[in-house]
């Protein structure tokens, strides 16, 4: 049998990746943000009900399975609780079952946290970094900033913050996305995710670099509730030419609220028949000790390289995608 051994992407793309990583490190060095490294293989994993993960086989009778991390978030927040100050990391992350034009099960991630930053400051920070990384023709003017509920209403005709099942069903029929009726049932968050990805996101191409912020409270991730409006959380997602590039938020610091969210997600995983997980007690202990007021965001570096190089498939920017790893 003959095996293909050569890299899937060009040498130019390999050099471009090195240049982008160098520019990122230069940006954070100038900003006095500390580069850190956290484990890829850990004893606990996140509870997100819609993410599947890789785990090891049991190593011995005394050793439980270990998990390849879907994000360095929990470990980085443990460092923040230990008073590192603002930090960033360039690392690998892993998500099982995600493979396609924009997904590879193993991918490169940039994640950073700014102590004392609120959401607008985090958005400014992200925009400044992207302006340094994206070619001028890909980022000719400041990013467009849109409130989630406003853009959702504009393209679906629906109120994102108040859920009325019949209105959502009627809208799905009108918009030609009737699969949502079967797949989303009566779950508000599922409806929002489905309609945003199938209807709203394709409209974001016209904005170039676009930031959607103030997400509905039923889509919290690890964001804190907005101090003035409990119907929203301080969360932002960044899109470039309609491609989701980054997800960030003002970090939740309340350990009781975080434990409640974990428990809610674990129940949802069980209801969906997903693999059972437990809350990360080390992370919760770090929150209990005291996480400083901060905001953080993660950028998919492989997607960023796709955008910079104008490639259509993630395999075109990876030396060895999963098909020939």
URVEN-V944504 format. One record per run of one state. SS is the DSSP state (~ for helix, > for strand, _ for the rest). FROM is the first residue (numbers start at 1). TO is the last residue. If there is no record, write none. Layout:
((SS,FROM,TO) (SS,FROM,TO))
This chain:
((_,1,10) (~,11,30) (_,31,33) (>,34,35) (_,36,40) (>,41,42) (_,43,53) (>,54,55) (_,56,59) (>,60,60) (_,61,62) (>,63,63) (_,64,66) (>,67,68) (_,69,72) (~,73,81) (_,82,86) (>,87,94) (_,95,99) (>,100,100) (_,101,102) (>,103,103) (_,104,105) (>,106,115) (_,116,118) (~,119,133) (_,134,135) (~,136,138) (_,139,143) (>,144,147) (~,148,156) (_,157,164) (~,165,175) (_,176,178) (~,179,184) (_,185,187) (~,188,207) (_,208,208) (>,209,216) (_,217,222) (>,223,223) (_,224,224) (>,225,225) (_,226,231) (>,232,240) (_,241,242) (>,243,251) (_,252,254) (~,255,272) (_,273,280) (~,281,290) (_,291,293) (>,294,300) (~,301,309) (_,310,313) (~,314,317) (_,318,321) (~,322,324) (_,325,325))
